[in-house]
């Protein structure tokens, strides 16, 4: 049996991630943030999706080239879009 994902509203998700609500909203607008769900007009985030998103930026040192990149909350350049 699969476990039901824990879902959070925007304010709770932003607090969980340690970022501002507005920053999380910008990430959603630009497509640079964690996966989200729309349910009855509400935006919900699953803990697993937020953890996966933050794991993309995990690295062992500043010179670590094996990790991917978590982009800032802004429109991406064409080159950055290609790297997704």
C-alpha positions as CSV (number, residue, x, y, z in Angstrom):
1,X,0.0,0.0,0.0
2,X,1.4,3.4,-0.9
3,X,1.5,6.2,1.6
4,X,-0.5,9.4,1.0
5,X,1.8,12.3,0.4
6,X,1.9,15.1,3.0
7,X,0.6,18.2,1.3
8,X,1.3,21.8,2.4
9,X,-0.2,25.1,1.4
10,X,2.1,27.9,0.1
11,X,2.8,29.6,3.4
12,X,3.6,26.3,5.2
13,X,5.7,25.1,2.2
14,X,7.7,28.4,2.2
15,X,8.4,28.1,5.9
16,X,9.4,24.4,5.4
17,X,11.9,25.4,2.7
18,X,13.1,28.5,4.6
19,X,12.2,31.0,1.9
20,X,9.8,33.8,1.6
21,X,6.2,33.1,0.4
22,X,6.8,35.6,-2.5
23,X,10.0,33.8,-3.5
24,X,8.1,30.5,-3.7
25,X,5.4,32.2,-5.7
26,X,8.0,33.5,-8.1
27,X,9.6,30.0,-8.5
28,X,6.1,28.7,-9.4
29,X,5.6,31.5,-11.9
30,X,9.0,31.0,-13.6
31,X,8.9,27.2,-13.5
32,X,12.1,27.0,-11.3
33,X,10.6,25.7,-8.1
34,X,9.3,22.4,-6.8
35,X,6.4,20.5,-8.4
36,X,3.1,21.6,-7.1
37,X,-0.6,20.6,-7.3
38,X,-3.7,22.7,-8.0
39,X,-6.7,21.4,-6.1
40,X,-9.9,23.5,-6.2
41,X,-7.9,26.7,-6.8
42,X,-5.4,26.0,-4.0
43,X,-1.8,25.4,-4.6
44,X,-0.3,22.5,-2.6
45,X,3.2,21.1,-2.3
46,X,4.1,17.6,-1.4
47,X,7.0,17.2,1.1
48,X,8.6,14.6,-1.2
49,X,8.6,17.1,-4.2
50,X,10.1,19.9,-2.1
51,X,12.8,17.5,-0.8
52,X,13.6,16.4,-4.3
53,X,13.8,20.0,-5.5
54,X,16.3,20.9,-2.7
55,X,18.3,17.7,-3.3
56,X,19.1,19.1,-6.8
57,X,21.3,21.6,-5.2
58,X,23.1,19.2,-2.9
59,X,26.9,19.3,-3.2
60,X,29.9,18.3,-1.2
61,X,32.0,21.4,-1.9
62,X,31.8,24.6,-3.8
63,X,33.8,23.0,-6.7
64,X,31.4,20.0,-6.9
65,X,30.4,19.8,-10.6
66,X,28.4,16.6,-10.3
67,X,25.3,18.2,-8.8
68,X,22.6,19.9,-10.7
69,X,21.5,23.5,-10.1
70,X,18.6,25.0,-8.3
71,X,17.9,28.2,-10.3
72,X,17.0,31.5,-8.7
73,X,13.4,32.7,-8.8
74,X,13.7,34.6,-12.1
75,X,13.0,34.0,-15.8
76,X,15.6,31.6,-17.2
77,X,17.9,32.3,-20.1
78,X,17.5,29.9,-23.1
79,X,20.8,28.3,-22.1
80,X,19.6,27.7,-18.6
81,X,16.3,26.2,-19.9
82,X,18.3,23.8,-22.1
83,X,20.1,22.5,-19.0
84,X,16.9,21.4,-17.3
